[in-house]
Amino acid sequence: MLAAKLLGHVGDVTRFPTEHHFASYTGTAPLDASSDKNTRHRLNTGGNRALNSVLHIIAVCQIREGGRGQDYYLRKITEGKTACGGPQALKRRLSNVVYRPLKRDRHTTFAAAA
């Protein structure tokens, strides 16, 4: 179900030139909220909310079930992220994890067809 929703909303992955563009589309890229000497970021409330929801469900499951996602989350918490900032960081990381195979498989499909 989540994979179908993800693929349906992403469509043609080649429209995202980089993983940063993809993260911005999914609403997982943090927005700069810096002023003067304070460097900070805030939650991006834009983007495709359905894709953000899919990444949120994956993040919550990974935090709860253990593994590399939970390890990354715990590392971010020990680095000083808040209880809300930890899952946000994991969602951004998951955005990259989802984007790379989509992009790779897209190039592989076109190479095989040619």
C-alpha positions in Angstrom: 0.0 0.0 0.0 2.7 2.5 1.0 4.8 1.6 -2.0 1.9 2.0 -4.4 1.1 5.4 -2.9 4.8 6.4 -3.2 5.1 5.4 -6.8 1.8 6.9 -7.7 2.6 10.3 -6.3 6.2 10.4 -7.6 5.4 9.4 -11.1 8.4 10.1 -13.4 11.4 10.4 -11.0 13.5 12.1 -13.7 11.7 15.3 -13.0 13.7 15.6 -9.8 17.3 16.3 -10.9 18.7 15.7 -7.4 17.7 14.2 -4.1 17.4 17.7 -2.6 14.7 18.5 -5.1 12.9 15.3 -4.3 13.2 16.1 -0.6 11.7 19.5 -1.2 8.8 17.9 -3.1 8.1 15.4 -0.3 8.2 18.2 2.3 11.2 16.7 4.2 13.8 19.3 3.3 14.2 21.7 6.2 13.6 25.4 5.6 16.2 27.9 6.6 15.0 30.1 9.5 18.3 31.7 10.4 18.7 35.3 11.5 21.9 37.2 12.2 24.3 34.8 14.0 21.6 32.1 14.8 21.7 29.3 12.3 18.6 27.1 12.5 16.0 25.3 10.4 12.3 24.8 10.7 9.8 22.2 9.6 8.7 22.4 6.0 4.9 22.3 5.9 4.8 22.4 2.1 5.4 19.8 -0.4 3.3 16.7 -1.2 1.6 15.9 2.1 0.7 12.4 1.0 4.3 11.5 0.3 5.3 13.1 3.6 2.8 10.9 5.3 4.2 7.8 3.7 7.7 8.8 4.9 6.4 9.5 8.4 4.8 6.1 8.6 8.0 4.4 7.5 10.0 6.5 10.0 7.8 5.7 12.9 7.9 2.0 12.1 11.7 2.1 11.8 12.1 3.9 15.1 9.8 1.4 16.9 11.1 -1.8 15.3 14.8 -1.2 15.5 17.6 -1.5 12.9 19.4 1.2 11.0 16.6 3.7 11.1 16.4 3.4 14.9 20.2 3.7 15.2 20.1 6.9 13.1 17.3 8.3 15.2 19.1 7.6 18.4 22.3 9.1 17.1 20.4 12.3 16.2 18.8 12.4 19.7 22.3 12.1 21.3 23.5 14.9 19.0 20.9 17.2 20.6 17.9 16.9 18.3 14.5 17.2 20.0 11.9 14.5 20.1 10.3 16.1 17.1 13.6 16.9 15.3 14.8 13.2 15.4 11.9 11.8 13.3 12.2 14.8 10.9 15.9 14.0 10.4 15.0 10.4 9.8 12.3 11.3 7.2 14.9 13.4 5.3 17.2 10.5 5.3 14.5 8.2 4.2 13.7 10.6 1.4 17.2 10.0 0.1 17.0 6.3 0.6 13.8 6.2 -1.5 15.0 8.5 -4.2 18.3 6.7 -5.1 16.8 3.3 -6.1 14.0 5.0 -8.0 16.5 7.0 -10.0 18.8 4.0 -10.5 16.0 1.7 -11.6 14.8 4.4 -14.0 18.2 4.6 -15.7 18.5 0.8 -15.7 15.1 0.4 -17.4 15.9 2.9 -20.2 19.4 1.3 -20.8 17.8 -2.2 -21.1 15.1 -1.0 -23.5 17.6 0.7 -25.8 
